Amino acid sequence: MTSDSQTASNKLTANVKSGGCAAKIGSAELKAIVAGLSKTHPPELIAGIADFDDAAVYKISDEVAIVQTIDFFPPLIDDPFLFGKIAATNALSDIYAMGARPIFALNVFCFPTCDFPQEVAKEILRGGASQVEAAGATIAGGHSIQSSEVIYGLAVTGLVAPSMVLTNGGAKAGDHLILTKPIGTGVALLGQKAGILSGSASKVLIDNLTTLNRNALTIAQSFPVHAATDVTGFGLIGHLHEMAQAAHLRFSLSVSRVLFLPEALKLASEGFLPAGTYGNRQSFQTFTTIGDGVDLAMADLLFDPQTAGGLLLAVSPDHSPRLTKALIAEGIQASFIGEFSKGKSGSIEVCP
């Protein structure tokens, strides 16, 4: 079943306020909510709630650590199979961001059975399962409830050697940062929903949203990567801030080096910005300095909430060119976007 076969009254996105990672609670509000929630941090917990990393990591032995994450959101597209596939791509990404490989996943599914036929539910779950299988993992179960709106995602479990764990806080002064996907999914999805994104740009968007970060991680693991995260709902600026703050460094971003999805800049310049963009700007503008000469639309897209975004990989300048070249050689749209330096912790300087 595709969106072509659905009526306007039962399109997945018909009553969705914010779809995809744009539905996330804002960073500042979330930190206030979870502050002091966990008062224990056993030594085996390599990454936990206090670290604001992409997933939890628990050391089982010197050889094995378990990595767990959960990610779910409302529909961002009307095609149920593609929605499931995109949601799975996004959830799996947190496992890759920690340097791990997924082994199994559990469905998290909220569905209004009175509003949609069972076939829609089946297609959502089938889309998710297809992407989990493509990642070399399996769907092992899940949980579902009746709900007023559709929500789908995964709880994913992965494995990694403790010595191979990647966190968002390991960057060193002088490190270069490589981004492995173009940004602009929030704006592009808004344009698609409004019917003004071209067919060719829509195809690139869907390809971007359904591309696993597995290959990017596999290549990166051949290099001494110091830190990693993935770009999702807090936008590029938000995740840069988290990396810089965790490493007690500042970051200089060259906006001209950032790759954008087709038509994203045009849409942003015309004011097509999702609500999450404004929320991210409010959360991170105090840490961000936008330099003279930076294009306004480009600056807006830096705060655009991303779904199933690329990896951010921090490496030394000696390895940055070779890693970027290796990623590009495998068809990954990688780019060197800036570098870390000593300075105010968590601050971001945006240069032309």
N, C-alpha and C positions, 0 to 999 in steps of 0.2 A: 504494500500500500504506500503510495506517495502522496505528496501534498496536492497533486493534480486531481486525485480522486476524493478529496475531502471538501465538504462544503464550508462556506465562510463561517457558519455557526459552530463547527467543531474542529476548526484549525487549532493545532496545538498552541500557537502563539496568540490566539484571539484575545484572551483575557490575562495575558502575562504582563506584569508591570515591568519586570526586569528579567531577562533571560540569560542563561549562561553565567559566567563569572561576574557579570555586571550586577548580579543579585547578591553578591557578598555583602556582609556587614562591613562598614568602613573600618580601616585599620585602627584609627585612634579610638573609636568606640569599642571595637573588639578587644583591644588591649586593656581598656578600662574594665570591661566585663569580666575578663579572665584573670585579672590581677589578683594574686594571692590564692588562686583556685587550688593549686597543688603545693603542699608544703614539704613533700618528700621527693628526693631525687637520688635514688639508689645509684651506686657506682656503675652498675650494669647499663643504666639508661644513658646512652651516648647522646641522644637528642630527645628532648621532651618538650612539654608545654611551655617551659620557661625560655626555650631557645628560639621560639617563633621560626622554626625551620619548616621544611616541606613535609616531613613525615617523622614519626617516632622511630627511634632505633634502639633496640635492646640487645645487649651482648649476651649470647648463650654460651659461647666458648671462645677460645682464641682464634678459632677458624670460622665461626658462624655468628652472625647477628641477624635478628629479625627486624624487618622494616615494615611498618604499617601506616596506612593513610586512609582517609575517607574523604570523598568529594562527590557532591551532588548539586543539582540546580534545576530550575524550571526550563522549559523548552526555549531555544533560541532560533529554532527553525521548524517548519511545519511537517517536513518529511519525518515520520516516526523512526524509520530505520536509521536515517542519517543522524537524527537527534541522539539515539542510543549510541551510535558509533562515536560521535563527537564527545559525549559525556564520558565514555570509556577512555578515549584518548586523553582527555583532560585528567581523569583520575589516575591513570597509569603514569602520567608524566611525573608526579611527585616521587614515585619509586625510582625512576631514572635520575631525577635530580639529586638523589642521595647516593648515586653510584651503584644501585642495586638492580636485580632482575626480578620481575614479578613471577610468582609461582601459582597463586590462585586469587580469586576475587569473589566477593559476595555482593549480590544486587541489593541496592537500596531503592525502593520503588513506592511512590505515592501516586495513586491513580483514582480518578473519579469515574467509577464504573457506570454511573448513570448517564454520563455525558459523552462517553466514547465507546465504540464497539470493542470487543475483546481483541479483534485483529490489530487494533492500534497498539494495545499493550504488548501483544506478542511481537510486533515489529520493533518496538523500542528495545525490548529485551534481546531480540535476535541481533539487532545492530550492536548492542553492547557486547554480546557474546562473541560476535565475529571479530571485534577488535581485540578482545582479550585473547582469543585464539591466535590472532596474528602476532600478538606479543609473546607467544609461547607459553601462555598460562591457561588456566581453566576457570570456568564459573563453578564454584563449589556449593552454592546455595544463596540465601539472601533473606530479605524481610520485606513485606508489603503491607500497606494500610490503605483504607479508603481516605480520600482527600478531596478538597475542593478544587485543587489544581494538580497538574501533572508535575512530578519531581522525580528525577532519576539520576543515579550515580552508582558508585562502587566503593566498597571497602576493600582495599587491595593489600595483600601480604607479599613481601619480597624477601630475598636473602642477599646478604653481602658479607664479605670478610671484613671484620672490624677495621683492619688496616686500610681498607679500600673505601671506607665511608667518606662521602663528600658532604660537607656542610656549607651553609651560606656564610660562615664566619672566618674562613681560612685565608682570605686574600692578604697579600703582603704589599707594602708600599712599593710602587713601581710596576706592579702587575698590570698587564693588559687584560681587557675584558672582551670576550667574543660572544656575540648573540647569534643564535642558530636559526632563527626564523624572522621574517618581516613582521612588523606590528601594524595594528589598525583593525583588528577583528571587531571590536566594539562598534566603531563607526561604520565599517562595511556591512555588518549585520543590520544596523539601523537603516542603511541605505537599501539593503535588499528587502527588508520588511516594507519599506515605503515604495518599493517598485522602481527605484531609480538607479540601482546598481546594474551595470550591463551584464549580459550573459557571460562574457569572457571573464569579467572581474569576479562574478559569482563562482565560476568554476575554480579559479585560483583560490578564492576564499575557502571553499569546501575542501579542496586539496590540502590547504594549510591546516584547517581544523581537524582533519582526519589523518594527518601524518604523525606517526609515533616518534618520540624522541629517542627511540632505541638505537638507531644507527648513529646518531650524533654522540650518544654516550659511549658506544662501542669504540668509535674513533678517538674520543677524548681520553679513554682509559689507556691509550698508548702513549699519553703524554703526562707529565707531572702537573696535573691540575690541582690548584690550591684550594679552590672553593667553587661551588656551583649552586644554582637555584633555577627555577623555571619562572617564566613571566606569565602571570595570570591576572586575577581580578584587581590587584592594586596598581596595575599599569607598570610600564617600564620604570618610571621614576620611583614608584613605591618599592619595587624589588631592588633597585639600585641602592636606595636608602637603607633597606634592611641589610644588604650585603656590606655596605660601608660602615653602618653602625655596629654590626656584629664584629667587624674587623678593627673597629676604632680608627677608621681612616676616612678621608674624604674622597670624592670621585669626580673626575672631570669628564663630561660627556660631549663628544663631537657629534652634534645632531645631523650633520651632513653625511656621516658614516652610517647612520641608521637606515635600514631598508624598510619601506612601507608597502603595504598591499596596494594593488592597482585601484585607483580612484579614491583611496582613503584621504589623501591630501585635498583633493577637490571637494569631497564631501565635508571635511572638517572646515575648509575655508568658507563653505556655504552655511555653516552653523549646524550641521548634522552631527551632534555630539550626544551620546547617551548620558543619562543622569549620573552614572558611575564616574564619568570623567570629572564632573564638578565635585563629586564626593572625594575623589582621589586628590584633586587639586587642593581642596580644603584640608585634607589630612597631611599632605606633604609639602605644601607651598612654603612653610616656615623653614624647611630644610633645603629649599631649592632657590638658586639664583639663575635667572634667565638672562644671558648676556645680550648686549646690543647686537642687532643684526640677525637674531634668530627669528626665522619665519614664524608668524603667529600660529598658523595651522600645524606646523611641525611641533611647536611647543604644546599645543593642545593634545596632539596624538601621543605625546610622551606620558600623559595621564590617562589615556584611553584604557579601560579595563579589557584585558585580553582573556580569551578562552583558548585552552590548548596551545599556549604560546611556546616559544622556543626556550632552550637552555641558555643561561648566562654562565660562561666558563672563565674563571680567573687563572691566568698562567703568566709566567715570567716573559719579559720581552724577547728573550732568547728563543722561546718555543712558540710564541704567538703567531709569527708568519707561517711556520710549518703546519701548525694545527689548523689555522684558517684555510690554508691551501688543501690540506687533507680532507677537510669537511666539504669544501667546494667541489673537489674532485669526485665526491660521492653524490653530487646533486643537491647538497644542503646549502641553503642561502645564508651562509655565514658571513659575518662582518666584524671587524675590530672596531669597537665603538668608543673606547676611551680607556682611562687608566686611573688606578688608585694612587693616592699620595698621602703623606702625613698632613694633618690638619684637623679641623673640627669634625668630630666623629659623626658620621651619618650625613654630612652635608654634600649637596650635589651642585656642581657648577655646569650649566649648559652653555656650550659655546657653538658658534655657527659651524 
